[in-house]
Amino acid sequence: MLPDSISRYLLMSLVTLGIMSMTFLVQAQADRAQALIEDAQVRHTIETLGSLIKLQSELKNDIKTLTRLLESAQSAAEKKEIQQQLDKLGVDLETTSRNLKEIAAGADIASLRAQEETEFNFQKEVFSLLRPALKEMRDMTSHVRLKSDLKEKIAYYQEKLPIAELAVTNISELLAENEDESLEQQLIAILADWQKQLTFIQSELRSAELQLDKMERSEVSNAEASQSYLKSFFQKRGLYLSGAILVVILVLFVSRISYWTLVKVIPGYRKEHRSFRIRLLDLLHRIFTVFFAILGPMVVFYMVEDWVLFSLGILLLLGIGLTLRRALPRYWQQVQLFLNVGSVREGERIFMDGLPWKVRAINIFSMLENPDAEISQRVRIDDLVDLKSRPLKQDDPWFPCRRGDWVMLSDGMRGKVTGISQELVQLIERGGAHRTYQTKDFLSLSPLNLSTNFRIKETIGITYKLQQESVASIPEALKAYIESRAAEEGYAEQLINLRVEFERANTSSLDLVVIADFDGALADLYNRLRRAVQRWCVEACTRYNWEIPFTQLTLHQAESTG
């Protein structure tokens, strides 16, 4: 008996040998199957080559026969017809010979005889610079375009093949039924011509199918080749691209250093309102930064003689140039705005988005502000091109209220402004309820700002019995009483002005109007003060025994006649 360890070792060795034997067997079968496939393809290729050689020989014989007929022909029409047949046979012979060589070699022989490309007709010098990039892109898509051409060729000959086969079948049936010897000779000649056409179509179809089959079988290798192409592209040009990026970074770094130098050296370079010279210097600094950031990579590509990247850079510059050509007038207006000599200027007033704005600073991104609303926004300089500004005036209104003001709207809403933005205005009523308006709707309701100062007008009526005193003594007494009551309730300091006047003789009363102007600090008590004024008027009438009439309706009845 062998020890257990030796037994396990022998068992594992046998299993390993079995697995290796199975692997070799499977690999051998796969190789044998691949060899059979390759043999079948080789036999099919040989058969195709044989048919092409036979067709080539027949075409040469036909050309010799037609050449003799052309020499012996008498009429011009006959010579022209024979010459046309010779031209067609010559084209077919040339195509057959090319297919024979390509199928035998397994490669496109025309690529070895590619003629020099013709010159570009449109903008010759520019396209000569762009030619490397265009050629690179064309080479990248050559495989796809060739595959598409082969599919179109196969579809074309597959469409023509049944016609030729039907013609050969019909002529063969006529020959089988024909008994006329003269007609038989003509039919034999016609049949031979159609058989040649059929053979030519079959050879072209087989040639295209073989080429397409080879391309499809090599698609995996082509994918790998594409990956390796991209890999080699970036391996070869990665260094150049990295150098170009480093140049751009260097340009930006130098630009930033020069900017800070200008800030330190030139007084007022970063002031809110800069002079024209400083603005022009800042604009030139930006232009040169962009120019060298674009020119730097182009110089790198030129120095390393990478014409593909150089051509791509030219294409990019052409695209930028076309864009700038169309937008040049608008860019010129933006330059004028940047230099503060355009239609909008710093420190002036513009109207945008339904609100007035003060232009605080004009730059690539300009700053606008509304002093009363205490809001600001940053806008692109392009947004200011179509606007116009005007100088500020001391009494120019900016917004009907500020945060914390009490306002009354035309819809009856009264509240304290708690928030103002470009889009919304929020009010809070007494009691804590909030109401929000869109800014444009808020402004359309003509807000009445009570926080500056406000006036209350209340009317009280007395009887016609007091007609004599209603225009003099009663208004003075009522005014004195209201002033005393306002002082008692703590409103004397905020009561700016008080007048009591005779208003009008109403239908059943003599009306007096009380006009009281209050400080805006009492704006939140607006309704309370209205009620207080009414109350004080009633108290005065009670104290001085002034009768307050009520509306009476008098009915007049006509006397009845006896």
Secondary structure, 3 states (H helix, E strand, C coil): CCCHHHHHHHHHHHHHHHHHHHHHHHHHHHHHHHHHHHHHHHHHHHHHHHHHHHHHHHHHHHHHHHHHHHHHCCCHHHHHHHHHHHHHHHHHHHHHHHHHHHHHHCCCHHHHHCCCCCCCCCCHHHHHHHHHHHHHHHHHCHHHHHHHHHHHHHHHHHHHHHHHHHHHHHHHHHHHHCCCHHHHHHHHHHHHHHHHHHHHHHHHHHHHHHHHHHHHHCHHHHHHHHHHHHHHHHHHHHHHHHHHHHHHHHHHHHHHHHHHHHHHHCCCCCCCCCCHHHHHHHHHHHHHHHHHHHHHHHHHHHHCCCHHHHHHHHHHHHHHHHHHHHHHHHHHHHHHHHCCCCCCCCCCEEEECCEEEEEEECCCEEEEEECCCCEEEEEEHHHHCCCCCECCCCCCCCCCCCCCCEEECCCCCEEEEEEECCCEEEEECCCCCEEEEEHHHHHHCCCEECCCEEEEEEEEEECHHHCCCCCCHHHHHHHHHHHHHHHHCCCCCCEEEEEEEEEEECCCCEEEEEEEEEEHHHHHHHHHHHHHHHHHHHHHHHHCCCCCCCCCCCCCCCCCCC
